[in-house]
Amino acid sequence: MTVSMPPIFADCKDMVKRHQVDELCSLREDLIADCLHNVGMADDKNGGPNFLRVWREYRKMTQEELGAACQPPTTGSVISLLEEGERGLSLKWLRRLAPALRTRPGWLADLDPREADTRTLEMIEAVPEESRDQVMKIIETFLLDGTHN
């Protein structure tokens, strides 16, 4: 009994040529798009890609400044290891780094500050807890009554 392996991209391309199909699957384009999408992200073998370096640069901080701003402080060398993925960016690290970068732990992992407008969420978070419902009602009213055009 022989086990057949699924075709790799080159095999797929040859099969398509033999059958004279006009369009090749978008595997190659998808791979390129993923590479371009993740270009600013650390290739973190210890937990997946993250945006730590992008957030640090967005806040115009050096690795040493970010390390000193952490509580408790750490070194620029450790920040470099975290950005490069040589050291895992655990939830503990995310919670330690986020306040120093004036952001949220999850945003360091998932959100590129150059592509997303974080101002709205930052403003809402700056509103005292007891006033947030009022702010949310104002925003909902704005969206529902058509004044946003």
Buried (B, 14 or more C-beta within 10 A) or exposed (E): EEEEEEEEEEEBBEEBEEEEEEEBEEEEEEEEEEEEEEEBBBEBEBBBBBBBBBBBBBBEBEBBBBBBBBEEEBEBEBBBBBBBBEBBBEEEBBEBBBEBBEBBBEBBBBBBBEEEEBEEBEEEEEEEEEEEEEEEEEEEEEEEEEEEE
